Every structure is written in structure tokens, then in C-alpha cells.
Amino acid sequence: MPVALILGATSDIAQAIAKQLAKENFNLILAARNIDYLKRIQHDLQVRYSIQVDTVYFDAISFDQHEHFIQQLSVFPELVILCFGYLGNQNAAEKNWEEAYKILSTNYLGAVSILNRIANEMEKRKKGTIVAISSVAGDRGRKSNYLYGSAKAGLTAYLSGLRNRLYSSGINVITVKPGYVATKMTENMSLPQILVASPEQVAKRIWKAIHGRKNTIYVKKLWLWIMFIIKIIPEPIFKRLNM
Amino acid sequence: MRKKVANWGNYPVIESELYHFRTDKELENFLTLPSIIARGNGRCYGDSSLSSYMLSTLHFNKAISFDIEKGIFTCEAGMLLDDILQIIVPKGWFLPVSPGTKYITVGGAIASNIHGKNHHIDGTFCRHVIEIDVLTADGNIYTCSPQQHAELFQATCGGMGLTGIILRAKFKLKKIETSYIDHIQIKARDLYEILDLFEIYQHCTYTMAWIDCLKQGKQFGRSILMMGEPADKDKLKHHLHSSALSTHPTNHVSFPVNMPSFFLNPFTMKAFNNLFYWKNIRKQIHTIVHYDPFFYPLDKILHWNKGYGKKGFIQYQFVLPIESSQKGLIDILKRINQYGTGSFLAVLKLFGNDESFFSFPMKGYTLALDFPVKKGLFTFLDQLDRVVLDYGGRLYLTKDARMQPEIFWKSYPHAQAWHEIMRKYNTGYKFRSMQSDRLEITSPHNQEKYASSTYFGSHI
């Protein structure tokens, strides 16, 4: 059975993806910081799908551990899904460098550090798929979340470069821009329901994208149009908007 | 964040805080709130899981273990029966007791001590529970069972979440050979016939009846008795043999909008009931059906509750002791008849003996029916409550949204004893709901007020 590695496996989206992959007969390696929570997710998947599930400690911002993390994996996965991210608090981050650094390092540096290593290994094997969850927030910086947005913009640019580099090795890189998803991250926001996807919808969409070797996907089509409009507003107008 | 929340009856609707937790640690933080009530999938009908601070268990929903040999399942309280069925059915196991919907959580099933079509044979859900973990007001997590911390266990079964937050449960499953039901339907021309049929078919594993509450005259109480037995493999048609343990499909139709309330009037309801009764042309129909349409016919239509309009509805479910059942049912059905807007259809069922310490069922008949909320309804239901009480019956807390406290304290025989245990674990009434406040369960002075107020009915 093929093996998938899920980074940031305790997130709601990651859990939905894990179930989707389990249904498609993948064995899984779940990686995250909270080992107790990981173990619960592991047992849940084993009971539900009778697949093999391993758990490994992983911290996105412990860059110096990343090499060791790859080395210790019992099998190298053909599919890697990067789900970790940190929305943080924009206001706090404007005043406090630690919060700003946490947002930038989790969403951007951490992703680059681990994906660099994974990409090298996959390139050697000439085989594999990388899926990473970026964000529509990275499509254009807005005052309400530009620290998170700029980190995700960096991730999106990194992924497009990586896709370009790995194409000749037959490795596919998929950028996912989910839009609003009903997860822990958005639990305390009041959002227009029409724009909110469920984690299960995201997982299904990702599985289709893996299968169809897609490049960049929005989960709800509506987001494609919204971001299109947001991107074409001329800067002299955009800077005056309250968004 | 404040959110508009209602349970399945869409009455009452409140604006309140709804919190979620995913780990034990996150849960601990919520114990500092002034008060809380656990909330599962919101399928109770009234205000049992509504309060100023609600704690959703829906993200605390992991499967823990499944012993395929012995048929023992362990999971966290937020897991839906829907998910459990997907796991256990292909391995030849089924829920020991199942309500009319699979969209409830295990925690909810225990807090309500739910019953199903097999109550007269298998009792309530909690009879099959081996062990539960409950977080109480002092911050301790007790593992309790009929043997260990038995008092807490008994008070938590049917305890409406007032002893604490149910975190995990381990329970026994029922062995099945196929996921199909050997199903017989018999039409009964009136109330007397349906009551006889229930007696005759008491040995059947699953029984319930749809009863037409609006019919007057000669066909008063006409019904369709539904019976079922788990089907053996040799009962299945040959082409089904390879999928003998198939689970339910996951597709649905969704009820799109709230139906305008004028749509529900005596005329449309009577027309619907006629159709329902006459669609069974023959007196008796024998079929083999999948468990999904048999147990969960309404699950096919997501949000069917919107059919009762924006104002919502009350599902009124009572039980009468067997001795006074016939007399009481005639009396009550006549009153509903006069009132006019009973539900489309009501569900009638004969319960068996029940050994639960604090739960709704008792040996006798239970009737459940829906009333759209409108002017005059609550006055009518208050009168009906008195009648139920006079016949020695009681109302199902899980469906209740409006009962007066006095009715509760008089009709639940162990209310006092239960309350004393509950209070030990629910110090300072940390766990409270709109219902428990309304019924004066979680108000300080109820002890004296309702002391030994159990009432055994004047019509028995």
C-alpha cells in the first residue's frame, strides 16, 4: 500500500484528509507536536479503516530537527501533505515581534525547511506528490491579516518554483487555497456560510487534485472569482478599502 | 462568539455561547466558565442542551477500540451513531439500541438514556453500556460502571448531562448476520386492534406503530404496526448475498427552506394521514428491507424539521403505565382530536419493564407526536400534562421544551433520589441547562419545595 505523510496532522483539515486517504487505501504517517492528540487520531483511523498508521513528533519551527525527522521515517512516503499553519493575531503581531516571527516562521520558513528536504529526496527517487495548504490570504495583502497573508504568499511563490523545478522529475506539486473552512481556526468568526467549506470538502477536492495532477486549486469555485476581483482592483483604490 | 442556537424542534431559539474542545486540556479550560452544559448534535427537541454556555462535544469524537470478536466498542462521547454504524456493520455488529435517527452522539444517547423499537426486549441504551468516563464539577474524571462508582453511573444514565460531561463510553453491540430486516407491516383499523396487535407480537425484536391521531369515529386510532427481525442470510435474495453486511448510503435530500406555517392545517394533515394509511393496500405486507429505511426513515431528508416552519414545533412524548394505558390513550387522543392540529403521524410503542434508575421508559404505552408552535398550544399542552399525570404517566425530557416543574417532580418517581446524587457531583450547579433551570432542578431551593412530591395518579 502507498504511504502518505501528513505534516500538522492534528488540524481539522489534516484529519479529514487522513480519512480520505485511508479510504483510498493509503498507510499513513502522522506528524505533529501534540503526541497525545496524534495517538487518539491514530487509534481512530485504525479502528475505522484497519490501515497502518504511524505517529511522529514534528515541530515546524524546529528547523534544525527537520533533517533528523526525515532520516528517522521508517519508509519514505510517495505523498506528502503539508497542513500546518498558524493564523496568529495580526494586531498583536504588529506590535510584538515574537508573534510576527511565529506567524512567518510557521507558515513560511517551517514549510520551506521541511519541503526542501522532501523535494531533494523525491527528486532522487523521481517519484512523488507534494500537496501544501496555502491560502487565499496570500493572493493580495490586506490590513486585516497581511502578516499571515505575506507568509502564505511566500509559500505560494515557493510552491510554484518547486513545481517548476520538479516537473522534469515527474513530481507533482499542488498548491491548495481553501478559502474559509469550518475548523478550529475559524470557530470564533462569523462568516458568510456560502463561502465556508467543510474539512471533508477540502479533503475530497485535494484527493481529486492529486488524482488529476492539478497545480493550484481553490476549494470553492466562488473563491476563484472573489480573489480575481480582489486582485484586479487598482492599488490607488485598494489601499483605501477597509478589508 | 454568540450564536443563534436551537435544537431539533427549532423551539426555543437562543443566542448564546457555543464552545468546542478537541483535547482534555482544552476541556479543562472551560470548567472555569460560570456554568456549562454539554451539547452533542442538537437532536434533542427542546432546551435540554441549551444554556448560556454550551460545550459542543462534536470534535471530541474519536473511535478508541473495537473488539470484533466480543462486539465491544469504545469511543469518545462526540462520536455519531452514523459513524459507528459505518465501522461495525461490515463486521457483523449493530447498535444494541437505536433511536429514530443515526445523527446523535454517544454522549447524547447516554445522557438521554435513549430507547428504540426493541425497548420491550433489550431495554434502553444504557443497559448495554459497560463503562463511561465522566468529568464532574470538581474537575475529576471518574470511570464509572454498574459496579464502580455505580451511583454516578446510574445518575448519569438519563441524567441529561447534569452530573457532568460524559467523555468516553464503552458498550456492547448486537450480533447480526446481515444488515437487513425481515419486516412485516399490519394495518389496524382502530385503537383497540393496534393495542391487541402489540400484545400479540410482543416477542418480535422490533415493534412500533404509526398512528393517525386525527381520525375520528369508527376508525379512531387507526394505525400501521411495523415489526422487524434481523434477517438471516438465507432470507436475502441471491443478488444481495455479496452485500449482506452493506452499510447505509451517505447521500441525502435536504429540506430546502422553512415551510410557511399556513401549510400545516387540519386539511393537509388529514390528507397526508389518509395517504399514509391507504398506501398499504393489503392488510399485511412482508418485505426484506435494509436497516437504514427501517430505523431511520426520516434521516433521508436532512433538516426535515424545517417542514414545521420557522416558529418550530414541540414533540410531545409521554408514557402511561400499562394498567391505565388503554383508558388514558383514548382520553388523550380524543383531546388531541378536538384540538385539531395534531401531527401528521404519531408514533405509538409498547415499552417493556425498565430497570433504569432515572429514565423515561416504564412498562406501558408511549405516544410521540408533533405540534407546530402556535397560539394556544402551550395552554393545551399544560392541560394534557395534567391528564398524563393523572394516569400515572410522564414526559420524555429529551423532547420537552415547556413542561412545568411541578409535573416533572411529581411524575419521575426517583427525582428526589437522583437529585441528591446529581448534586454531589454537580457542586454549585456547574452543569445546568435552560431545561434544568426551568424544571427547577438546578435552582437552590427546590429540595424543600418538591420534597416527596411523587404522585401516582388519580385515574389509575
HADDOCK unambig.tbl for C-alpha pairs under 7 A between the chains (distance, minus, plus):
assign (segid A and resid 37 and name CA) (segid B and resid 23 and name CA) 6.83 0.50 0.50
assign (segid A and resid 40 and name CA) (segid B and resid 62 and name CA) 6.70 0.50 0.50
assign (segid A and resid 41 and name CA) (segid B and resid 62 and name CA) 6.76 0.50 0.50
assign (segid A and resid 43 and name CA) (segid B and resid 63 and name CA) 6.80 0.50 0.50
assign (segid A and resid 43 and name CA) (segid B and resid 64 and name CA) 5.80 0.50 0.50
assign (segid A and resid 44 and name CA) (segid B and resid 62 and name CA) 5.23 0.50 0.50
assign (segid A and resid 44 and name CA) (segid B and resid 63 and name CA) 4.44 0.50 0.50
assign (segid A and resid 44 and name CA) (segid B and resid 64 and name CA) 5.83 0.50 0.50
assign (segid A and resid 47 and name CA) (segid B and resid 63 and name CA) 6.45 0.50 0.50
assign (segid A and resid 47 and name CA) (segid B and resid 65 and name CA) 6.07 0.50 0.50
assign (segid A and resid 47 and name CA) (segid B and resid 66 and name CA) 6.37 0.50 0.50
assign (segid A and resid 48 and name CA) (segid B and resid 87 and name CA) 5.63 0.50 0.50
assign (segid A and resid 188 and name CA) (segid B and resid 1 and name CA) 5.48 0.50 0.50
